[in-house]
Amino acid sequence: MVVGLLQMELHLPASHSLKAKRSVVNHVKERLRTRFNASVAEVDNQDLWQRATLGVAVVSGEPSVLDRVLHDILACVEREDRLAVLDYQIRID
């Protein structure tokens, strides 16, 4: 069993309240859970209006599959027009 982790630092420029931020972040989290069967959580910057850090975990039998899936997840998040991905880290163990 191999575990893949993706951590993404996000900027939400149009968010002017925590409620607006949560709406966008929850939409992204639900889309990733549904589309990729991934575990997703907001892991940092919960109290900032325009920043969020998401952690994503995926399990597979093959590291190459995990690499592809994690890059597909990153691409999916980058297509969201209400946010920008500032930084990301991928780790496969």
C-alpha positions as CSV (number, residue, x, y, z in Angstrom):
1,M,0.0,0.0,0.0
2,V,1.3,3.4,-1.0
3,V,0.0,6.8,0.4
4,G,0.1,10.0,-1.6
5,L,-0.2,13.4,0.1
6,L,-0.9,16.8,-1.6
7,Q,-0.7,20.0,0.4
8,M,-1.9,23.2,-1.3
9,E,-1.6,26.8,-0.2
10,L,-4.6,28.7,-1.7
11,H,-5.4,32.4,-2.1
12,L,-9.1,33.4,-2.4
13,P,-8.9,37.1,-3.5
14,A,-12.7,37.7,-3.6
15,S,-13.4,36.4,-0.1
16,H,-14.2,39.2,2.3
17,S,-15.4,37.0,5.2
18,L,-14.9,33.6,6.7
19,K,-18.4,32.6,5.4
20,A,-17.4,33.5,1.8
21,K,-14.2,31.6,2.2
22,R,-15.9,28.5,3.6
23,S,-18.3,28.4,0.7
24,V,-15.5,28.2,-1.8
25,V,-13.3,25.8,0.2
26,N,-16.2,23.5,1.0
27,H,-17.2,23.4,-2.7
28,V,-13.6,22.4,-3.7
29,K,-13.3,19.8,-0.9
30,E,-16.6,18.2,-1.9
31,R,-15.7,18.1,-5.6
32,L,-12.3,16.4,-4.8
33,R,-14.0,13.9,-2.5
34,T,-16.6,13.0,-5.1
35,R,-14.5,13.0,-8.3
36,F,-11.3,11.5,-6.9
37,N,-12.4,9.5,-3.9
38,A,-9.8,11.4,-1.9
39,S,-9.7,12.4,1.8
40,V,-9.6,16.3,2.0
41,A,-9.3,18.6,4.9
42,E,-8.5,22.3,5.5
43,V,-5.3,21.9,7.6
44,D,-4.1,25.5,8.2
45,N,-5.1,29.2,7.9
46,Q,-8.7,28.5,9.1
47,D,-9.0,32.0,10.6
48,L,-7.8,34.0,7.5
49,W,-10.3,35.2,5.0
50,Q,-8.3,34.9,1.8
51,R,-5.9,32.0,2.6
52,A,-6.5,28.3,3.0
53,T,-4.3,25.3,3.2
54,L,-5.8,22.0,2.0
55,G,-4.4,18.6,2.6
56,V,-5.4,15.7,0.3
57,A,-4.6,12.0,0.9
58,V,-5.0,9.1,-1.6
59,V,-4.1,5.5,-1.2
60,S,-3.1,3.1,-4.1
61,G,-1.0,0.0,-4.8
62,E,1.2,1.8,-7.3
63,P,3.3,5.0,-6.8
64,S,2.8,6.0,-10.5
65,V,-1.0,5.9,-10.1
66,L,-0.7,8.2,-7.1
67,D,1.5,10.6,-8.9
68,R,-1.0,10.9,-11.8
69,V,-4.0,11.2,-9.5
70,L,-2.4,13.9,-7.3
71,H,-1.4,15.9,-10.3
72,D,-5.0,15.5,-11.7
73,I,-6.3,16.8,-8.3
74,L,-3.9,19.8,-8.5
75,A,-5.1,20.6,-12.0
76,C,-8.7,20.4,-11.0
77,V,-8.1,22.9,-8.2
78,E,-6.1,25.2,-10.4
79,R,-9.1,25.4,-12.8
80,E,-11.3,26.9,-10.1
81,D,-11.6,30.6,-11.0
82,R,-12.4,31.7,-7.4
83,L,-8.9,30.8,-6.1
84,A,-5.3,30.6,-7.0
85,V,-2.8,27.9,-5.9
86,L,0.2,29.7,-4.4
87,D,2.2,26.7,-3.5
88,Y,1.9,22.9,-3.3
89,Q,3.8,19.9,-2.1
90,I,3.4,16.3,-3.2
91,R,4.7,13.4,-1.2
92,I,4.4,9.7,-1.9
93,D,5.3,7.2,0.7
